[in-house]
Amino acid sequence: MAVMTETSTTVFGQDTLPKLFRHVVRERANRVAMREKDLGVWRAVSWREYGERAKHVGLGLVALGLRPRDVVSIMADNCPEWLYTDLGTLSVGAVTNGIYTTDSAKQVEYIVNDSGTRFFFAADEEQLDKILAVRAGCPQLVKIVVFDPEGLHAFKDEQVMSFEDLLEVGIRYEAEHPGAFERMIELARPDDLAILVYTSGTTGPPKGAMLSHRNILFQIDYSDYVAELREGDQQLSFLPLCHIAERTVSVFNPLRTGATVNFAESIDTVPENIREVAPALFFAVPRIWEKFYSAVALRMRDATGPGRLAYHWALAIGARIAEHRIAGRRPALGLRLLFRIADFLVLDNVKRSMGLHRARGAATGAAPIAPDLIKWYMALGIDMREVYGQTENCGLATAMPADHIKLGSVGVARPGTEVRISPEGEILLKGPHVFLGYYNNPVKTAETVVDGWLHTGDVGLMDSEGFVRITDRMKDIIITAGGKNVTPSEIENQLKFSPYISDAVVIGDKRKFLSCLVMIDHETVAQFAQERNVPFTNFASLCRTEEVQRLIGGEIDRVNRQLARVETIKKFRLIEQILTAEDEELTPTMKLKRAFVNRKYKDVIDAMYAEA
Amino acid sequence: MAETLLAVSNLETYYGPIMAIRGVSFDVPERAVVTILGANGAGKSTILKTVSGVMDPQKGTVTFAGREIQGMDPDKVTRLGISHVPEGREVFPFLSVRENLMMGAFTRTDAGGVAEDLELVYSYFPILRSRAEQRAGSLSGGEQQMLAISRALMARPRMMLLDEPSLGLSPRLVKEIFEIITRINRERGITVLLVEQNANMALHIADYGYVLEVGRIVMDDTCARLLEKEDIKEFYLGMKESGVRGTRRWKRKKTWR
């Protein structure tokens, strides 16, 4: 792709999200835009209905006093109403901001005030209670709209209304002000703020990253980097829409591709929902890919002897094909034929069991992943590509090219953008994807974007062909007491490849040696204990059993053998509590937060070093 | 704590293809009252049935007084000293109360001891004496529960397995039954494993408790401490903060800590 000039970021000739949305709603009319499961039946929403409801949300908000550039916050799990509100708000020239449903009332208060939110959308009673608890401290808040009013029939409050009622207000406003909506669509300019995305600060409070229409359209324009999607292709939406990656994949990209977005019923039903939907493109964070792999690995251990043999035979053939692909060679005809047989007999069933048999493309990002895991998916015949980026560059900065794969790297710069490594080793990005800055925070903005270069905070390397390798987060690099620099995430990724380890945090800054805290995978470790008749009652007692300690010790030794001597982990402890997304130790994408973990488990950590 | 009388380890029990108990381990110390709490279908009754030999486990061991008893026939288990009071009483409706009680002593040959114990259960439940010749089927629910417990006592057990003794009883009767259970434990030194949905009652009379959810133990602690846990309060005792609106329908996520 040629280097684009600043003014040429358009999709279907449209230069803002409202115009693009209007365009595709007209074009696609009665074709299916999304599906939601209602009482066990998938119900379709057409693009026309999508457009109508978004319009009525937008006009309803205007009728209630929404002004251009006002901020609207949405606190709900993925659902059609989220999208109506998102596009409806954008269409009338205002700004949307997502809030994680796992956030506490206190966090909600901070974000609502920092963003100056005037309209707040709450999924249900539970989220409503959070905003009600803190609204006294949010003077600029005008209205709270509830998507699902179940259980609230007896509840009357001046400031609270149902989503249905808001649509009614919008319909009335449209009747009284014909043509108003058309004019509002024209309000936004390409470089205007479109959405706010709050990034969970591991240090300090969250910051609102400002993304413009141009940022987003620029990324939409690259939506086919993994697989070219067509109308009628299915996607499954289940990662939080507050995250830029899911927002791009499930809300923005379909504006261009026309793929149908299916909403998972809940996070617990994702495995079943994937099988039902059989998505054409599947984007997930490493944790999800790890879980799929663990499930298959465990099932194979329980399989019959011949079943296991067949699996290993087929996987070995797949792995040879993958090696060829990675090397950029075309496999010999014999091997290709053999793979077809292996796929037909075995691999296709494995893919079916995960619901990925129709996936033409798969992508992983938002966190580091073990290269072996990518290789495993490639051996199954799934075109799995690693991507890298952050909120501040609207999601995607680099991606693995289809025809040239270097495992362990995150691919090359997205076309139309530049990547550079600073003298300090930091990865810098430049291009139309670089954000407008942090909301009301010029100081942080100036620290982050210098001369048009976005400072990612990631340390990495770039080879002569432009492949970027991420070493770690700049602030995560461990300098041991011996002065040795260690990049914890590389070790942690190796550890997480074990089906028994859900996540791990390596510790050792200013310490004599490295240690780590391990969060075990409850399901697989419980099964391990049960198979070996290791008695345990609850999670903590499971962690404390000698056998589990030995199991994890063995997994750590396995990783240690691949590391340099100074980098080996000498001690470890298990986190004896089941952590959920509500816990501050975890990010909403279920990654352990290093800073919090270091603080919260200080006693445990100190004890490890004290006894040495 | 006292010696472990019953030790259950890695128990797995199936109903056909359905795994009802998914790897459960727990201990019951001698002379203790231990309770297992859980919702419908959590697998509480299945545990008791597996211990008493009514069901055979697929896996795992049940050790009673140092002897492995899993898979043993129920009558043998009874002879070893475990009496099971099943859910729903299960008295013999067409036999008299006295005959029912004598059925409980079927394992015994010491006529003198049996007569002594008959007096004993009549002293615990005087109403049974006055109804001794009546058919058991004509008793009220509460009286049937008393009969079922008494019948189990007639085997002079070391340990009693009680499956929801409060089921379908009035609050006053529930209180009475639980008082007797406490007395049986204290006065006779009988170890009790109690399965209950009435968590409030169970936690107040038991020493130690396990919480079972879909076939797995998610929490265990002394009952005094369990009563203080947020999850126990909200999900088992029906106590919750009413929230900003004064009413709250949604449930917190259980964390079991």
Chai-1 contact restraints between the chains, C-beta under 6 A:
chainA,res_idxA,chainB,res_idxB,connection_type,confidence,min_distance_angstrom,max_distance_angstrom,comment,restraint_id
A,E125,B,R249,contact,1.0,0.0,6.0,A-B,restraint_1
A,E125,B,W250,contact,1.0,0.0,6.0,A-B,restraint_2
A,E126,B,W250,contact,1.0,0.0,6.0,A-B,restraint_3
A,D129,B,G243,contact,1.0,0.0,6.0,A-B,restraint_4
A,D129,B,V244,contact,1.0,0.0,6.0,A-B,restraint_5
A,L132,B,V244,contact,1.0,0.0,6.0,A-B,restraint_6
A,A133,B,V244,contact,1.0,0.0,6.0,A-B,restraint_7
A,G151,B,R249,contact,1.0,0.0,6.0,A-B,restraint_8
A,F155,B,R245,contact,1.0,0.0,6.0,A-B,restraint_9
A,Q530,B,N10,contact,1.0,0.0,6.0,A-B,restraint_10
A,Q530,B,G23,contact,1.0,0.0,6.0,A-B,restraint_11
A,N533,B,N10,contact,1.0,0.0,6.0,A-B,restraint_12
A,P535,B,S9,contact,1.0,0.0,6.0,A-B,restraint_13
A,P535,B,N10,contact,1.0,0.0,6.0,A-B,restraint_14
A,P535,B,S25,contact,1.0,0.0,6.0,A-B,restraint_15
A,F536,B,S25,contact,1.0,0.0,6.0,A-B,restraint_16
A,T537,B,S25,contact,1.0,0.0,6.0,A-B,restraint_17
A,T537,B,F26,contact,1.0,0.0,6.0,A-B,restraint_18
A,T537,B,I217,contact,1.0,0.0,6.0,A-B,restraint_19
A,T537,B,D220,contact,1.0,0.0,6.0,A-B,restraint_20
A,N538,B,I217,contact,1.0,0.0,6.0,A-B,restraint_21
A,N538,B,M219,contact,1.0,0.0,6.0,A-B,restraint_22
A,N538,B,D220,contact,1.0,0.0,6.0,A-B,restraint_23
A,Q577,B,R257,contact,1.0,0.0,6.0,A-B,restraint_24
